[in-house]
Each structure stands twice: as C-alpha cells, then as structure tokens.
Amino acid sequence: MEIIRNLFEGFPDLWGGGVAHSVMILAFVITIGLALGKIKIANVSLGLMWVLFTGLIFGYFNFNLDPHLLHFLKEFG
C-alpha cells in the first residue's frame, strides 16, 4: 500500500518524484480527460479539452512531474 501512496505523492526525499510517478500522473490525466470527453450534454462534447481541464485540476492539487521527463517530452513531441 505504501508503494501506491508513494506513486501518487512522489518520492521527494529520493529523486523529486521520479519518472514512474510522472508517467503515472500523465496517464491518469490523459485517461480521465478522454473518458470525460466522451460525455455529451445537449449534443455537445468538449472532447480533448477535458485533458487540458484535468491537467489543470491535477496541477492545482500540486501533482508535480519530473522536470527532466518534462524536458524530454517537450523535445520529443
């Protein structure tokens, strides 16, 4: 159970969150955003915009990502 808790909270004492923590948070944001994007209200759906909104919500609750992984993803993308 402690491993799952540490994946959500990160390992700031060891390596500042780590790559596994960052990839898991990105996967949750994308999965939740895509799932919410399927919802239609009055025949209107926000689609991929939910990924942005979900990312903003995760950022508000201070789910930080590894800066080296972010730099790699920016250059890779």
CYANA upper distance limits for C-alpha pairs under 8 A (distance plus 0.5 A):
  1 MET  CA      5 ARG  CA      6.85
  2 GLU  CA      6 ASN  CA      6.54
  3 ILE  CA      7 LEU  CA      6.70
  4 ILE  CA      8 PHE  CA      7.07
  5 ARG  CA      9 GLU  CA      6.68
  6 ASN  CA     10 GLY  CA      5.53
  6 ASN  CA     11 PHE  CA      6.76
  7 LEU  CA     11 PHE  CA      8.22
  7 LEU  CA     20 ALA  CA      7.78
  7 LEU  CA     21 HIS  CA      5.56
  7 LEU  CA     24 MET  CA      8.07
  8 PHE  CA     21 HIS  CA      7.20
  8 PHE  CA     25 ILE  CA      8.07
  8 PHE  CA     63 PHE  CA      8.35
  9 GLU  CA     17 GLY  CA      8.10
  9 GLU  CA     21 HIS  CA      8.46
  9 GLU  CA     63 PHE  CA      7.87
 10 GLY  CA     16 GLY  CA      7.41
 10 GLY  CA     17 GLY  CA      4.65
 10 GLY  CA     18 GLY  CA      7.35
 10 GLY  CA     21 HIS  CA      6.40
 11 PHE  CA     15 TRP  CA      6.63
 11 PHE  CA     16 GLY  CA      6.20
 11 PHE  CA     17 GLY  CA      5.29
 11 PHE  CA     18 GLY  CA      7.32
 12 PRO  CA     16 GLY  CA      4.53
 12 PRO  CA     17 GLY  CA      6.01
 16 GLY  CA     66 ASP  CA      7.26
 17 GLY  CA     21 HIS  CA      6.30
 17 GLY  CA     22 SER  CA      7.41
 17 GLY  CA     64 ASN  CA      7.75
 17 GLY  CA     65 LEU  CA      7.02
 17 GLY  CA     66 ASP  CA      6.40
 18 GLY  CA     22 SER  CA      6.92
 18 GLY  CA     65 LEU  CA      8.23
 18 GLY  CA     66 ASP  CA      6.35
 19 VAL  CA     23 VAL  CA      6.57
 19 VAL  CA     65 LEU  CA      8.42
 19 VAL  CA     66 ASP  CA      6.74
 19 VAL  CA     69 LEU  CA      7.16
 20 ALA  CA     24 MET  CA      6.55
 21 HIS  CA     25 ILE  CA      6.73
 21 HIS  CA     65 LEU  CA      7.80
 22 SER  CA     26 LEU  CA      6.68
 22 SER  CA     64 ASN  CA      7.96
 22 SER  CA     65 LEU  CA      5.26
 22 SER  CA     66 ASP  CA      6.45
 22 SER  CA     69 LEU  CA      8.07
 23 VAL  CA     27 ALA  CA      6.55
 24 MET  CA     28 PHE  CA      6.67
 25 ILE  CA     29 VAL  CA      6.66
 25 ILE  CA     63 PHE  CA      7.95
 25 ILE  CA     65 LEU  CA      8.24
 26 LEU  CA     30 ILE  CA      6.66
 27 ALA  CA     31 THR  CA      6.45
 28 PHE  CA     32 ILE  CA      6.40
 29 VAL  CA     33 GLY  CA      6.39
 29 VAL  CA     51 VAL  CA      6.82
 29 VAL  CA     54 THR  CA      6.30
 29 VAL  CA     55 GLY  CA      6.29
 29 VAL  CA     58 PHE  CA      8.02
 30 ILE  CA     34 LEU  CA      6.51
 30 ILE  CA     51 VAL  CA      6.13
 30 ILE  CA     54 THR  CA      8.45
 31 THR  CA     35 ALA  CA      6.61
 32 ILE  CA     36 LEU  CA      6.63
 32 ILE  CA     51 VAL  CA      7.74
 32 ILE  CA     54 THR  CA      7.60
 33 GLY  CA     37 GLY  CA      6.54
 33 GLY  CA     48 LEU  CA      7.39
 33 GLY  CA     49 MET  CA      8.14
 33 GLY  CA     50 TRP  CA      5.07
 33 GLY  CA     51 VAL  CA      4.40
 33 GLY  CA     52 LEU  CA      7.93
 33 GLY  CA     53 PHE  CA      8.03
 33 GLY  CA     54 THR  CA      6.28
 34 LEU  CA     38 LYS  CA      7.18
 34 LEU  CA     47 GLY  CA      7.57
 34 LEU  CA     48 LEU  CA      6.92
 34 LEU  CA     50 TRP  CA      7.27
 34 LEU  CA     51 VAL  CA      6.89
 35 ALA  CA     39 ILE  CA      8.01
 36 LEU  CA     47 GLY  CA      8.13
 36 LEU  CA     50 TRP  CA      6.75
 37 GLY  CA     45 SER  CA      6.90
 37 GLY  CA     46 LEU  CA      6.31
 37 GLY  CA     47 GLY  CA      4.48
 37 GLY  CA     48 LEU  CA      6.45
 37 GLY  CA     49 MET  CA      7.83
 37 GLY  CA     50 TRP  CA      6.17
 37 GLY  CA     51 VAL  CA      8.39
 38 LYS  CA     45 SER  CA      7.40
 38 LYS  CA     47 GLY  CA      6.92
 39 ILE  CA     45 SER  CA      6.68
 40 LYS  CA     44 VAL  CA      5.70
 40 LYS  CA     45 SER  CA      5.14
 40 LYS  CA     46 LEU  CA      8.43
 41 ILE  CA     45 SER  CA      7.03
 46 LEU  CA     50 TRP  CA      6.98
 48 LEU  CA     52 LEU  CA      7.85
 49 MET  CA     53 PHE  CA      6.93
 50 TRP  CA     54 THR  CA      6.37
 51 VAL  CA     55 GLY  CA      6.58
 52 LEU  CA     56 LEU  CA      6.75
 53 PHE  CA     57 ILE  CA      6.79
 54 THR  CA     58 PHE  CA      6.70
 55 GLY  CA     59 GLY  CA      6.54
 56 LEU  CA     60 TYR  CA      6.62
 57 ILE  CA     61 PHE  CA      7.02
 58 PHE  CA     62 ASN  CA      7.02
 58 PHE  CA     63 PHE  CA      6.21
 59 GLY  CA     63 PHE  CA      6.04
 59 GLY  CA     64 ASN  CA      7.56
 65 LEU  CA     69 LEU  CA      8.03
 65 LEU  CA     70 LEU  CA      7.59
 66 ASP  CA     70 LEU  CA      6.84
 67 PRO  CA     71 HIS  CA      6.68
 68 HIS  CA     72 PHE  CA      6.73
 69 LEU  CA     73 LEU  CA      6.61
 70 LEU  CA     74 LYS  CA      6.63
 71 HIS  CA     75 GLU  CA      6.76
 72 PHE  CA     76 PHE  CA      6.37
 73 LEU  CA     77 GLY  CA      6.29
